[in-house]
């Protein structure tokens, strides 16, 4: 977490008109949200991975306002209650409120909110390079090796420990099948080359495990 607040300040400094102490306060609040005790996957480690992914893939998204994508990464799971769709809508609204208070241009605020909402279905359009950049970075975890993927599944599943097992299994299989239906799953060339094949193998194997155990 130690290097995340400076990263927030650097990104915010590009677009915010508010005083530095206000910018720092918003970043501190965001990090506290990402550090909530109920978060075993959607935590500061995930935020770091997404920000690192954006940095790695940015050259593939020429012409994209990368500051908007980085801001969307900071806000995309700022509110996380484990309710797909609702979490993204609440996070997008939170982003609108916070960035407006920070004096960010309204057009950029709207773009950040749009990108946050995209992380619900992870299905950006063919010409939406900003959306592709954020979604590819957010889904990079799917392309880990087998051990890394299983660690991700364990951490993500722990956030739903309160959900009955059969209900969770059914919902998880549905989400995984929706991801497999994306053609491609990763849009930017570097992301596709690095993660597409491994991610599809990982998702298919998890579906098999979940359906074999039903």
N, C-alpha and C positions, 0 to 999 in steps of 0.2 A: 504493500500500500504506500510505501514511503515516497515512491516516485510519481504516484498518480496525481496528487494535488498540483505539483509543478506542471504536469502535462495538461491538466485542466486549465491552469492559468495561461499557459502558452496558447492553447486553442481559443479560449475566451477573449484573450487580449486582441485577437485579430478582428473581432466582430462586436465586442461589447463597449458601450459608452459609459457604463456605470463605474464608480470609483473602485479601486483595487480591493478594498476591504469587503465591498459587497460581492464582487466576483469571487473572492476567496470564501466568503460565507456560503455562497450557493454551492461551490465545489465541495466544501466540507460537509454540507448537508447531503449532497449526492453520495459521497463516500460512506456516510453513516447509513444511508438507505441500502447501499450495496453490501454493507457489512452486517446486515440483520442476522440475528441468531438462527432464524428458520431457513436461511439460504445455505444449501450445501453445494449447489451448482451455479445458480445465478448470483454470483458473488464477485468480489473484486478480482479474483483470478480470471473469471470469465470476461469481465470488463477489460482487463489487461490484454487477454488473448484477442478480443475483438479489435481493440485499438492497434495492437501489433499487426493484425491481419490487414487492417486498412492501410497502414504504412507500407506493408509489403506489396499490396495489390494496387496501390494508387496510380502507378505508372500505366496500368492497363485501362484506367478510366480517364483518359485524356479529356480535358475540358470540363471535368467535374469540379464543383466547388467543394474541395475535400473538407474544408472547415465545417460545412453543413453535415457531412457524413460523420465526422468525428463527434460533433455535438449530438447527433442522433444516437451514436453509440453510447454516449454518457447517459442519455435519457431513456434508452429503449426498454430497459428493465428497472427503471428507477422505482416504479411501483409494481410489485410482484406479489400477488396473492394466489397464484396458481390457477387463475381463471382465464384461459385463452380467449383472446378477443377483448375482454374487459380490461385486462392488464395493459394491453397495448393502447387502448383508448384512453385509459386513465394516465398512462405515462405520456402520451402525446399531449393531453390537456395540461399536464404538469409542465411539460417542456414549453408550451405556449405561454403559460403564466410566468414562469421563471425567466425565460429569455426576453419577454416583453419588459419585465421589470429591470432587466439588465441593459435595456436600451438597444437591443438588437433590431436590425432592420426588419420590418414586418414581412417582407418577402422571404427573407431567410428563415424567420420564425416559422412561417407556413411550410417551407421546404423541410425543415427539421421535423415538424409534426407529421408531415406526409411520410417521411422515411421511417419514423418510429412505427407508424401504423402498418407499414410494409412488413415489419418483422412478425406480424401475425401469420400470414400465409407464406412468406418468403418466396413470392412469385413476381418479381419485377418485370416490366415490359422489355422487349428486345432493344429498345433505344434508351432505356432508363439506366444510364451507367452509374449514377449515384446510388440508385436502389440496388443495382447489381453489386456494387462495391460493399455496401453495408450488409446485404444478405449473404454474400459469399464469405465475408469475414465472420459473420455471426454463426454460420453453419460449418466453419472450418473444423470444428470438433468432430464432425461426422467422418472426417477423413483420417482420423488417427489410426495407428496400428491396432490390432485386435485387443491387446491389453489396455491401451489408452482408451479405446472406445468402451470397453467394459467398465472401466473406472468412471467414465462420463455417465454411462447408464446408471450405475449404482448411485452416483451423486444426484443425478436428476430425479431418480425414483424416490430417493429419500425425502425430497420436498413434497411428495404425494403420499407419505406414510399414513396420513389421516384418511385417505380415500380407500374404500373397500377394494380388495385385491382384484376381484373380477371386473369391477368398474374401471379400475386403472388399466388393467390388461387390455380391455376392449378399446378404451380411448387411446392408449399408446399404439396399438396396432393400426388404428384408423389414421393417426397422425403419420406414422411411418409409411403407410401405403400412399398417403397423399404426397409425401416427399418423393417417393419413388416415381410417382406419376409426373413429376417435373422433368421436362426434357429440354435442356439439361438441368441438372440440379445446381451446378456451378456454372456461372455465365462468363466470367472474365477468363481470358486464356490461361493465365498463370494458375488461377484457382482450379480451373477445369483439369489442367494437366496434373496438378498435384494431388487433388482430392476426389475427383469424380468416381473413378473406378473403385477405390478403396471404400468410399462412402456407400456406394451402392452395395458392395459386398457386405459391409458392416450392417446396413439396414436390413438387407435380406436375411442375414443370419439371425438378427434379433427377432424379426418377425417369425422365423422358423422356431426359435426357442419359445417364444410366447404362445404360438399356436399349438406347438407340440405338447405344451404343459397344460392346455385347456381341457 
